Amino acid sequence: MKLVGIDYGLVRTGLAATDPDGVLAYPLKTLDLNMYPGRKALLDELAVIIRQEEPGAVVVGLPLMPDGTESLTTRQVRNFAERLVHRVACPVLFMEELLSSEEAAWDLAEAGVRDRKKRKAALDQQAAVRILESYLHQPECARPVDARWKGRSQASREQAEQA
């Protein structure tokens, strides 16, 4: 099953996707909030991209503190996902992330991306790749399930598909 991964940030949001079989993750795009009149416009653009990709699910990185507790950033990501779930016609799942941006920076350094502008442009996409890879490496029985999706009515899902 194809997936779209999201590394949500207050300024930039990185996107990644998998191949149709959900085996390999690759960088897709970075959305910069400064390029949109507001968060609603960014969410609308994100929903368009997700519909174009036609994933079976969206995986959003959930940043937790090292001790597993939630922070202000965690709550912001949860709020973002709650708004996104009403705009797309597939499940929106959370994948715990810890240091995905740092690991992405290491990936880019190892790949020889030394130019600061290029690294900054690719960092959020690579973090989204890391989130998807974490999801894909978990046994299916351990993968997160979004209970909110199961509770959505057929009419609500159809409305999201038509949007």
C-alpha positions as CSV (number, residue, x, y, z in Angstrom):
1,M,0.0,0.0,0.0
2,K,1.3,3.4,-0.9
3,L,1.9,5.9,1.9
4,V,2.5,9.6,2.3
5,G,4.7,10.7,5.2
6,I,4.6,14.2,6.8
7,D,7.1,15.9,9.0
8,Y,5.0,18.9,10.2
9,G,6.8,22.0,11.3
10,L,5.6,25.5,12.2
11,V,7.6,27.0,9.2
12,R,8.2,24.1,6.8
13,T,6.4,20.8,6.3
14,G,8.3,17.9,4.6
15,L,6.5,15.3,2.5
16,A,7.7,11.9,1.4
17,A,5.9,9.0,-0.3
18,T,6.5,5.3,-0.9
19,D,6.3,3.3,-4.0
20,P,2.8,1.7,-4.7
21,D,3.8,-1.5,-2.8
22,G,4.9,0.5,0.3
23,V,8.4,-0.8,0.3
24,L,10.7,2.2,-0.5
25,A,10.3,5.8,0.8
26,Y,11.5,8.8,-1.2
27,P,11.4,12.6,-0.7
28,L,8.5,14.4,-2.3
29,K,8.2,18.1,-1.5
30,T,8.7,20.7,1.2
31,L,5.9,23.2,1.8
32,D,6.9,26.5,3.3
33,L,4.2,28.3,5.4
34,N,5.6,31.6,4.3
35,M,4.5,30.9,0.7
36,Y,0.8,30.6,1.8
37,P,-1.5,33.3,3.2
38,G,-2.1,31.1,6.2
39,R,-2.2,27.5,7.7
40,K,-5.6,26.8,6.1
41,A,-4.1,27.4,2.6
42,L,-1.2,25.2,3.4
43,L,-3.6,22.4,4.6
44,D,-5.6,22.8,1.4
45,E,-2.5,22.5,-0.8
46,L,-1.3,19.5,1.3
47,A,-4.7,17.8,0.8
48,V,-4.4,18.4,-3.0
49,I,-1.0,16.8,-3.0
50,I,-2.2,13.8,-1.0
51,R,-5.1,13.2,-3.3
52,Q,-2.8,13.3,-6.3
53,E,-0.5,10.7,-4.7
54,E,-3.5,8.5,-3.9
55,P,-2.1,6.8,-0.8
56,G,-3.7,4.2,1.3
57,A,-2.8,6.2,4.4
58,V,-0.9,9.3,5.6
59,V,1.7,8.9,8.3
60,V,2.4,12.0,10.4
61,G,5.5,12.1,12.6
62,L,4.5,12.7,16.3
63,P,7.4,14.3,18.2
64,L,7.5,13.1,21.8
65,M,9.9,14.0,24.5
66,P,12.7,11.5,25.1
67,D,10.8,10.2,28.2
68,G,7.7,9.6,26.0
69,T,5.7,12.6,27.3
70,E,4.0,15.1,25.0
71,S,5.1,18.7,24.5
72,L,3.6,21.8,23.0
73,T,4.9,20.7,19.6
74,T,3.2,17.3,20.0
75,R,-0.1,19.1,20.6
76,Q,0.4,21.3,17.6
77,V,1.1,18.2,15.4
78,R,-2.1,16.5,16.8
79,N,-4.1,19.6,16.0
80,F,-2.7,19.7,12.5
81,A,-3.5,16.1,11.9
82,E,-7.1,16.6,13.2
83,R,-7.6,19.3,10.6
84,L,-6.0,17.2,7.9
85,V,-8.2,14.2,8.6
86,H,-11.2,16.1,7.5
87,R,-9.6,17.0,4.1
88,V,-8.4,13.6,2.9
89,A,-10.1,10.4,2.1
90,C,-7.6,8.0,3.8
91,P,-6.6,7.2,7.3
92,V,-4.2,9.7,9.0
93,L,-1.8,7.8,11.4
94,F,0.8,8.9,13.9
95,M,4.3,7.5,14.0
96,E,6.3,8.4,17.0
97,E,9.4,10.3,16.0
98,L,12.5,11.0,17.9
99,L,15.4,12.9,16.3
100,S,14.1,12.4,12.8
101,S,15.3,15.8,11.8
102,E,18.7,15.2,13.3
103,E,18.9,11.8,11.5
104,A,17.9,13.5,8.3
105,A,20.7,16.0,8.7
106,W,23.2,13.1,9.1
107,D,21.8,11.4,6.0
108,L,22.3,14.6,4.0
109,A,25.8,15.1,5.3
110,E,26.7,11.5,4.5
111,A,25.3,12.0,1.0
112,G,27.6,14.9,0.5
113,V,25.0,17.7,0.6
114,R,27.2,20.5,2.1
115,D,25.5,23.5,0.7
116,R,23.4,25.1,3.4
117,K,20.6,26.2,1.2
118,K,20.3,22.7,-0.5
119,R,20.5,21.0,2.9
120,K,17.8,23.2,4.4
121,A,15.5,22.6,1.4
122,A,15.9,18.8,1.6
123,L,16.0,18.4,5.4
124,D,12.2,18.3,6.0
125,Q,11.6,15.9,3.1
126,Q,14.3,13.6,4.4
127,A,12.8,13.7,7.9
128,A,9.5,12.6,6.3
129,V,11.4,9.8,4.6
130,R,12.7,8.8,8.1
131,I,9.2,8.8,9.5
132,L,8.0,6.5,6.7
133,E,10.9,4.2,7.1
134,S,10.3,3.9,10.8
135,Y,6.6,3.0,10.0
136,L,7.6,0.5,7.3
137,H,10.2,-1.3,9.5
138,Q,7.6,-2.1,12.2
139,P,5.8,-5.4,12.1
140,E,2.3,-4.9,10.7
141,C,0.8,-5.9,14.0
142,A,2.7,-3.1,15.8
143,R,1.8,-0.3,13.3
144,P,-0.4,2.5,14.6
145,V,-4.1,2.5,13.8
146,D,-6.2,5.6,13.7
147,A,-9.4,5.0,15.6
148,R,-10.8,8.3,14.4
149,W,-10.9,7.0,10.8
150,K,-12.9,3.9,11.8
151,G,-15.5,6.2,13.4
152,R,-15.9,8.4,10.3
153,S,-19.2,7.9,8.5
154,Q,-19.3,6.9,4.8
155,A,-20.8,10.3,4.0
156,S,-17.9,12.1,5.7
157,R,-15.3,10.0,3.7
158,E,-17.1,10.7,0.5
159,Q,-17.2,14.4,1.2
160,A,-13.4,14.3,1.8
161,E,-12.9,12.4,-1.5
162,Q,-14.9,15.0,-3.4
163,A,-13.1,18.0,-1.9
